[in-house]
Amino acid sequence: KCVMVDIDADVVNFCKAHLPENEAAFADTRLDLVIDDAKAVLEQAPDGSFDVIIMDLDDPLEGGPCYQLYTTEFYSMAKKKLAPGGLIVTQSGQAGIKLHRVVFTPIHRTLAAVFPKVVGYNQAVYSFCDEWGWNLAFTDPPATAEQMSPDEVDRKISERITGELRFLDGVSYQGIFALSKVHRQSLKDETTVMSVARGNFKFMNNQGLCVAEKAASANGKAK
């Protein structure tokens, strides 16, 4: 069973109507689609309800709807909802060489304050004009989750997936965890732990507004 929670019914209905890649998923009887506040739904779920929690949240923007969902308080609550051996993965913002310290490394460090093992990874997302990051947090970590051989990954995929995945296989699995030396050092050096109680947050910049403001300023229309 897969429980999908989204607060925006209009977006979900648009995806159903116009994104054929999602058609089979929405039609699958194993899907339980809930239109609601995901934080509230998770809080109300019994402890130990989920094997995996995948969070594709809005970015942690100052004044945005989701920045408090990147804190120790939220991660501690979510951890309780995982069954033994469960894991959480969250999108973690820009993760290229220049901007990975903005939120990617703080999110990693914050998760590490709650979970015994956290693994960061990134991949180019061209529509976002940067590499994007994710962090994978384990409640009961296997010794080498990110170091499975290509053959082992391919075997697990073939046992669990009908059809063929478009991106992931054993070789690409190795690649996403191969962070640069710069990234690895930044993760090691990061000290920020985000917390509601301490009022400690890190925010992404809204690149679209920044670019528009700079362009307007260059044209003499704004300062």
N, C-alpha and C positions, 0 to 999 in steps of 0.2 A: 504493500500500500504506500502511496505517495500523497502527502498532504501539501498542497500548494496554497499559500496564503498571500493575497495581494489586496491592498487597500483601495485600488483604483479599478472599478469594474469597467470603465470605459476603455482603459488600456487593454485589459484582458479580452474584452469583446472585439477590439480592433485586431488583436493578435489572432484570435479565433477566425476572424473573417478574412484576413489579408495575408497571413503568414503561413503558407502551406507546410513549412517545416514543422509547425506545431500541431498540425491537424490530427495526426495519429495520437499524440500525447493527450490532447484534450478529449479525444474519443475513448481513451483507454478506461475500462471500468475500474481499474486500480487507483485512478486519480480521485482524490477528494479535494475539490476546489472550494476554497473559502474566501469570500470577499469580506475582509475585516482588517483590523489593526493586528499585524503579525506579533507585535510585542505582547498585546493583551491575550491573544490566542495562546502564545507560548507560556505566559504566566499561568493561565488557567489549566494547562495540560498537566496530567499527573506526572510526578517525577519518574524518570526512566522510560518515557514514552517513545523516544526516537533513537534509532541507530545512527542516523546521520542528520545533521542540520546544515542546510546550504543557505547562506544569506547573501542575496544579491541586493543589498540595500542602496539607498541613495547615498551619495558621497557625504562625508562629514563636513558639511558647510556651516559656517557660523550663522546661527539663526535658522538653520535648516531643520527638516523634520526628523533626522536620523542620527545626529551627532552623538546623542546620549546612548546609542546602541553600539558604540565602539569603546565602552568603558568596562572597568572591572566589575561594576555592579551588574551590568547586563550579562556579561560573560559568565559570571558566577551563577546567575539565575539559569542561563541556558545550559550550563554544565549539568545542573541538577536534572534537567529534562532528558539527558542522554542515558541510554542503557549502558551496562558494562561493556567496555570496548568501543564506545561510541566516539564520534568525532564531529567537529564543526569546521566548516570552511566559510570564509567571508571574503568578499571582494575588499580590496585594501588600497584602492586609489592608484595614482600614477606611480610607476615603479621604474622609470627610465633612469639613466645615469644622473641627470640633472635634478630630478624632482623626487626621487624615491625616499628622501629623508623627511618630506613634508608630512605624510601620514602613513606610508607603507611601513617604515621601521617603528614608529610609535604604536601602530596597531599590533605589530608582531610582539613588541615588548609588553604591551598591555595583556595580550593573550597569555604570554609566558608567565605573568604574575598569577594566573588562574589555572593553567593547564601544565602538566608535566613535560609535554613536548610540543613545540610549535615549529612548523616547517614553512618557510616562505618560498614563493615561486612567482615567476612573471612570464608574460608573453606579449608580443606585439599585438595591439588592437588598433588598426589603422584608422578606423572611424573616430577614435579618440585622440589620434595624432601623438601617440606615445606608447611605450610599453605599459602594461597594466599589471597590478600585483594582486595576489591572493595569499591568504595565510591559512594553513591547515593545522588544527589543534586537536590533539589526541587526549582522551581521558586515560587510556591504558595502552601506551604506545608500543607497537611492535618495534623490534630493535632496528630494523632498516626499512621502514615503510617506503622511503623515497629512493631506496637503492635496489629495488627488485630488478632482476635481469630483464632484458627485452623479451626473452622467451617466456619468462614467468608472467609478465604483464599480458602478453599476447594470449597465453593460455587462460588467464583469468577472464579476459574480455570474451574469448570464444565460449567460455562456460556460462557467461551471464547475459550476453547480448545476442539478440537475433538480428542478423544483417551485419552491415559493416559501418563502423564509425568513420566520420569524415576527417577527423583530426587526430585523435589519440590512438597510438599503438605503442608497442614496447620501446621503439627507438625514440619517438617524440616524448614519451614519458620521462626518459632519461634527460632529455634536453630542457624541459621546463624547470627542473630543479637545479640546473647548472648555472647558478647565479654568478655574476662577475665577482672578481676580487674586491672591487669597490663596494658592491652590495653586501657581501659577506662581512666586510669590516664595519660597515655602517650598522648592520644588525647587531654585531658584537658590541659596538660602542653606544648604542641607543640606551637612554636611561628614562625616557618619558613613560610614565604609566598614567593613562587617562582615567579620570574618576569624577563622577558627579559630586560625591561628598566633598572632594577637595577642590572642585571647580577647575580641574586640570584637563584641558582639551587641546587638541591640535586640529586645525581646519585646512581643508584644501582651498586653493584660490579658484575663483570662478574665472577660468581663462577667457571665456567668450566676452565677458564684461571688460576684462583688462585689455584685451586686444581692441575692442571697440572704443574704449576710452582713449587709448594711445593713438589710434587712427584719427579720432576726432580732434585730439590735441594737435597732432601733426598738421592737420588741415586748418588750424586756427579757430576751431569751433568750440573748443573746451580747454580747460586747464586741469 
